[in-house]
Amino acid sequence: MAVRRPLTLEEREEIAVGRARGEGVREIARSIGRNLSVISREVCRNRVLRRGSSSLARSAFRCWCTCDLSVSCQ
């Protein structure tokens, strides 16, 4: 069983900078040496947290259902 290593603060910052530059999750994952799914989950989580609390559950469910790993999660 693989050990899940949490993202470091530096990795989270790299993800934020990459997204601000318009990079996709594949490119970010490659640049920091992490699995695509880890980056995709992080991007989806942060996208949901930026919204108002009233739509948090609905947004989280939508992200979980529709987040396609082949494209950037926007």
C-alpha positions in Angstrom: 0.0 0.0 0.0 1.4 3.4 -1.0 2.0 6.0 1.7 0.1 9.2 1.2 2.5 12.1 1.7 0.7 15.4 2.4 1.5 18.4 0.2 4.0 20.7 1.8 3.5 24.5 2.0 6.0 25.0 -0.8 4.2 22.5 -3.0 0.9 24.3 -2.3 2.5 27.6 -3.2 3.9 26.1 -6.5 0.4 24.9 -7.3 -1.1 28.4 -6.7 1.6 30.1 -8.7 1.2 27.6 -11.6 -2.6 28.1 -11.6 -2.1 31.9 -11.6 0.1 31.5 -14.7 -2.6 29.5 -16.3 -0.8 26.1 -16.2 -2.8 23.0 -16.3 -2.8 20.3 -13.6 -0.6 18.0 -15.7 2.1 20.6 -16.1 2.0 21.5 -12.4 2.2 17.8 -11.4 5.2 17.3 -13.7 7.0 20.4 -12.5 6.8 19.5 -8.8 7.0 15.7 -9.2 3.7 14.7 -7.7 0.9 12.6 -9.1 -1.7 14.2 -11.3 -4.6 13.2 -9.0 -3.0 14.9 -6.0 -2.7 18.2 -7.8 -6.3 17.9 -9.2 -7.7 17.2 -5.8 -5.9 20.2 -4.3 -7.1 22.5 -7.1 -10.7 21.3 -6.7 -10.6 21.7 -2.9 -9.3 25.2 -3.1 -11.7 26.2 -5.8 -14.6 25.1 -3.6 -13.2 26.9 -0.5 -13.1 30.2 -2.3 -16.9 30.2 -2.7 -19.5 31.2 -0.2 -20.3 28.7 2.5 -24.0 28.4 1.4 -22.9 26.6 -1.7 -20.0 24.7 -0.3 -21.6 21.2 -0.2 -23.1 21.6 -3.7 -19.8 22.8 -5.1 -17.8 20.1 -3.4 -20.2 17.4 -4.8 -20.1 19.0 -8.3 -16.3 19.1 -8.2 -16.1 15.5 -7.0 -18.5 14.3 -9.8 -17.1 16.3 -12.7 -13.4 16.8 -12.0 -11.7 15.4 -15.1 -8.1 14.5 -14.6 -7.3 15.0 -18.3 -8.0 18.7 -18.2 -7.4 21.5 -15.7 -10.1 21.8 -13.1 -11.6 25.3 -13.5 
